[in-house]
Amino acid sequence: MAATAPATAAAARGLLEPTALASLVAGWLKEDVPSFDVGGAVVGDAPATATLYQKSPGVLAGVPFVEAVFDALACSVDFLPPSLPGAGATPWPQLYTDGTVTTGGFPAAVATVRGPARRLLLGERVALNTLARCSGVATAAHGLATAAAAAGWAGRIAGTRKTTPGFRLVEKYGMLVGGADGHRMDLSSMTMLKDNHVAAVGGIGQAVAAARRLGGFALKVEVECGNLEDALTAAAAGADVVMLDNMTGPVFVQTATALRVALAGRPLIIEGSGGLGPATVGSYFCDAADVLSMSLSQGCGAVDFSLKVAKQAVMEA
């Protein structure tokens, strides 16, 4: 039993806008029950209690989404204190919450859910899917952030915009809980000029100038570069961030270091991306790099959760 940084998890929760969260949950529930819920009619509205279990190792993430799902259905969720041996020696968390890292003692009782039986079961799969996915992303992010810290690298692991359509908020939230940087949320968050942008306009200088003119002072401009020459051109054109893309670890380190030396102290964020993952990221750590970005949601595993309703006593005549 351990935890990611509690301040990080708490800050991530504070970023969620309540009306956006409620709208997202309403869409999930409508998708799952577009017409009749026959199974729900079978169980009716009798009061029921269920236990949420975590069944595989990982970082718990997605508590606000689970709470929002059951809140929309007039059910309550109470997260439980960790019950693993030795958990009481850790002052945080006193209850399971976003950022709790569980490595054993499965199935671990994480929360109790109460409400009308049909409503509890209506929210079950939506809540479990969200929790499993968000926790899987957080677990992947936590693993990479831990590796960076162990190597003494002071830069940031970041999760790219390669997310599941309609599920970006959940996956980006999981990245933050796991200790990674969320990178840009969408196309409006930062202007990233990739190879296709540059090709369509005719050159890096023209692309950066147009981005500055159209985006104004408030938006950073990042340029994707495949070699040192392009990186120097982007820096000279006024880019805020240069992404060295699709390089092996040794080539990235060599290029990033040469770029940093050439800048002679001028501020520029140097990012590495393309081909990075748990097995390769260690070869990219270097003092010249500020950010290493990759997809933290594509291909990551899910953390296994289940919800079990307490069996009701049946009185037969």
C-alpha positions in Angstrom: 0.0 0.0 0.0 1.4 3.3 -1.1 0.4 6.5 -2.7 1.3 8.9 -5.5 1.8 12.5 -4.3 -1.4 13.5 -2.5 -1.1 17.1 -3.5 -1.0 16.1 -7.2 -4.1 14.0 -7.0 -6.0 16.6 -5.0 -5.0 19.3 -7.5 -6.1 17.1 -10.4 -9.6 16.7 -8.9 -9.8 20.5 -8.6 -9.5 20.9 -12.3 -12.7 19.0 -13.1 -15.6 21.4 -13.9 -18.8 20.1 -12.3 -21.2 20.9 -15.2 -18.9 19.3 -17.8 -18.6 16.2 -15.5 -22.3 15.9 -15.2 -22.8 16.3 -18.9 -20.2 13.5 -19.6 -21.9 11.2 -17.1 -25.4 11.8 -18.6 -24.0 10.8 -22.0 -22.4 7.6 -20.7 -25.7 6.5 -19.0 -27.8 7.3 -22.0 -25.4 5.3 -24.2 -25.8 2.3 -21.9 -29.6 2.5 -21.6 -31.0 4.1 -24.8 -34.5 2.5 -24.3 -35.7 -0.1 -21.8 -33.8 -1.5 -18.9 -35.4 -4.9 -18.4 -32.8 -6.2 -15.9 -33.4 -3.1 -13.8 -37.1 -3.7 -13.8 -36.5 -7.2 -12.5 -34.7 -6.0 -9.4 -36.8 -2.9 -8.8 -36.1 -0.1 -6.4 -35.5 -2.0 -3.2 -32.6 -0.6 -1.1 -29.3 -2.4 -1.9 -25.7 -2.3 -0.8 -22.7 -3.2 -2.9 -19.0 -3.4 -2.4 -16.5 -2.1 -4.9 -13.4 -4.3 -5.1 -10.0 -3.7 -6.7 -8.7 -7.1 -8.1 -5.4 -6.3 -9.7 -2.3 -4.1 -8.9 -2.4 -0.4 -9.9 -3.0 3.2 -9.1 -6.6 4.1 -8.1 -7.8 6.9 -10.3 -11.2 8.1 -11.3 -12.9 8.6 -8.0 -14.7 11.8 -9.1 -16.2 10.0 -12.1 -17.5 7.1 -10.0 -19.0 9.5 -7.5 -20.6 11.5 -10.3 -22.1 8.4 -12.0 -23.8 7.2 -8.8 -24.7 10.7 -7.7 -26.7 11.1 -10.9 -28.6 8.0 -10.0 -29.3 9.0 -6.4 -26.8 6.5 -4.9 -24.1 7.1 -2.4 -20.5 6.1 -2.5 -18.3 5.8 0.6 -14.7 5.0 0.2 -13.2 2.7 2.8 -9.9 2.7 4.8 -7.2 0.4 3.4 -7.3 -2.9 5.2 -4.0 -4.4 4.0 -1.4 -5.4 6.6 0.8 -2.4 7.5 -1.4 0.1 5.8 -2.1 1.9 9.1 1.6 2.9 9.2 1.1 5.2 6.2 -0.5 8.5 7.3 -1.9 9.1 3.8 -4.3 8.0 2.5 -6.7 7.2 5.4 -9.3 6.2 2.8 -8.9 4.8 -0.7 -8.7 7.8 -3.0 -7.2 8.9 -6.2 -3.5 8.1 -6.1 -3.7 5.1 -3.8 -1.3 2.4 -5.1 -2.3 -1.1 -4.2 0.0 -4.0 -4.9 -1.5 -6.9 -3.1 -4.3 -8.3 -0.8 -6.8 -8.8 -3.7 -9.7 -8.5 -3.9 -9.4 -5.3 -1.9 -12.6 -3.7 -0.7 -12.3 -0.1 -1.9 -15.8 1.4 -1.4 -19.4 0.8 -0.4 -22.2 1.9 -2.7 -25.8 2.2 -1.5 -29.0 3.0 -3.3 -32.1 1.6 -5.1 -31.1 -1.8 -6.6 -32.0 -0.9 -10.2 -30.1 2.4 -10.1 -27.1 0.8 -8.5 -26.9 -1.7 -11.3 -27.6 0.9 -13.9 -24.4 2.7 -12.8 -22.3 -0.4 -12.3 -20.8 -1.0 -15.7 -20.3 2.7 -16.5 -18.5 3.3 -13.2 -16.4 0.2 -13.5 -15.4 0.9 -17.1 -14.4 4.5 -16.2 -12.5 3.5 -13.1 -10.6 0.6 -14.8 -9.6 2.8 -17.7 -8.6 5.9 -15.7 -6.7 3.7 -13.2 -4.9 1.9 -16.0 -3.7 5.2 -17.5 -2.6 6.4 -14.0 -0.7 3.2 -13.4 1.2 3.6 -16.7 1.9 7.3 -15.9 3.1 6.4 -12.4 5.5 3.8 -13.7 7.1 6.2 -16.1 7.2 9.0 -13.6 8.8 6.7 -11.0 11.4 5.6 -13.5 12.3 9.2 -14.3 12.7 10.0 -10.6 14.8 7.0 -9.9 17.1 8.0 -12.8 17.4 11.5 -11.3 16.0 13.1 -14.4 14.4 16.5 -13.6 12.2 16.8 -16.6 8.6 15.9 -17.2 6.9 12.8 -18.5 3.9 14.0 -20.6 0.9 12.2 -22.1 0.0 13.2 -25.7 -3.3 13.9 -27.3 -3.5 10.3 -28.6 -6.5 9.5 -26.4 -9.8 7.7 -26.9 -12.4 9.9 -28.6 -15.0 11.0 -26.0 -12.9 9.8 -23.1 -10.1 12.4 -23.1 -11.0 14.0 -19.9 -10.9 10.7 -18.1 -7.6 9.7 -19.6 -5.9 13.1 -19.1 -7.1 13.0 -15.5 -5.5 9.6 -15.0 -2.2 10.9 -16.4 -2.2 13.7 -13.8 -3.1 11.4 -10.9 -0.3 9.1 -11.9 2.2 11.9 -11.8 2.6 12.8 -15.5 2.1 16.1 -17.3 -1.1 16.3 -19.3 0.7 18.0 -22.2 -1.9 19.9 -24.3 -5.6 19.1 -23.8 -6.7 19.9 -27.4 -5.9 21.8 -30.5 -6.8 25.1 -28.9 -4.4 24.6 -25.9 -1.1 25.1 -27.8 -0.2 25.5 -31.5 1.8 22.4 -32.5 3.3 22.6 -36.0 3.9 19.1 -37.2 5.6 18.0 -40.4 2.4 18.1 -42.3 1.8 21.7 -41.3 5.2 22.7 -42.4 4.9 20.9 -45.7 1.5 22.5 -46.4 2.8 26.0 -45.7 6.3 25.6 -47.3 8.7 26.0 -44.5 9.3 26.2 -40.7 9.8 30.0 -40.7 6.5 30.6 -42.6 4.6 28.3 -40.4 5.9 29.8 -37.1 5.2 33.4 -38.4 1.6 32.5 -39.3 1.0 30.8 -36.0 2.3 33.8 -34.1 0.1 36.1 -36.2 -3.1 34.0 -35.8 -2.6 32.7 -32.3 -1.4 35.9 -30.7 0.8 36.2 -27.6 -1.2 33.9 -25.4 -0.5 30.6 -27.2 2.8 28.8 -27.2 4.1 27.5 -30.5 5.8 24.1 -30.8 7.5 22.8 -33.9 8.1 19.1 -34.7 11.6 18.6 -36.0 13.4 15.5 -37.3 17.0 16.8 -37.1 19.2 19.4 -35.6 19.1 21.7 -38.6 15.3 22.0 -38.4 15.4 22.4 -34.7 17.8 25.4 -35.0 15.6 26.9 -37.7 12.5 26.6 -35.5 14.3 28.1 -32.5 15.5 31.0 -34.7 12.0 31.5 -36.0 10.7 32.0 -32.4 9.3 28.7 -31.4 8.7 28.2 -27.7 9.0 24.5 -27.8 11.0 22.2 -30.2 10.0 18.6 -30.4 12.7 16.2 -31.5 10.6 13.5 -33.1 11.2 9.8 -33.9 14.8 9.6 -32.8 16.5 6.7 -31.0 17.5 7.4 -27.5 21.2 8.0 -28.3 20.5 10.2 -31.3 18.0 12.2 -29.2 20.5 12.8 -26.4 23.1 13.9 -28.9 20.8 16.2 -30.8 19.2 17.7 -27.7 22.6 18.4 -26.2 23.9 20.0 -29.4 20.7 22.2 -29.6 21.1 23.3 -26.0 24.7 24.2 -26.5 23.8 26.1 -29.7 21.2 28.1 -27.9 23.9 29.6 -25.6 21.4 30.2 -22.8 18.4 31.3 -24.8 15.2 29.9 -23.3 13.7 27.0 -25.3 11.8 23.9 -24.2 13.2 20.8 -25.7 10.9 17.8 -26.0 11.5 14.3 -27.2 8.7 12.2 -28.7 8.1 9.2 -31.0 9.2 5.7 -30.1 9.2 6.3 -26.4 7.7 3.8 -23.9 8.4 2.0 -20.7 11.1 -0.1 -22.3 13.0 2.7 -24.0 12.4 5.9 -22.0 15.5 5.4 -19.9 17.8 6.0 -22.9 16.2 9.4 -23.5 16.9 10.9 -20.1 19.5 13.7 -20.3 20.0 17.2 -18.9 19.2 18.9 -22.2 15.7 17.5 -22.3 12.8 19.2 -20.6 9.9 17.0 -21.7 9.5 13.4 -22.9 6.1 12.8 -24.4 4.3 9.7 -25.5 0.8 8.2 -25.5 -0.1 7.0 -22.0 -3.5 5.7 -23.0 -3.0 3.7 -26.2 -2.0 0.2 -25.3 -2.0 0.6 -21.5 -3.6 -2.1 -19.5 -6.8 -1.7 -17.3 -6.9 -2.2 -13.6 -9.5 -4.8 -12.7 -12.5 -3.7 -10.5 -15.8 -5.4 -9.7 -19.0 -4.4 -7.9 -20.7 -7.1 -5.8 -24.2 -6.6 -4.4 -24.9 -8.0 -1.0 -27.3 -10.9 -1.2 -30.7 -10.1 0.2 -32.6 -12.3 2.6 -35.6 -13.8 0.8 -38.8 -14.6 2.8 -40.9 -17.3 1.2 -44.4 -18.2 2.3 
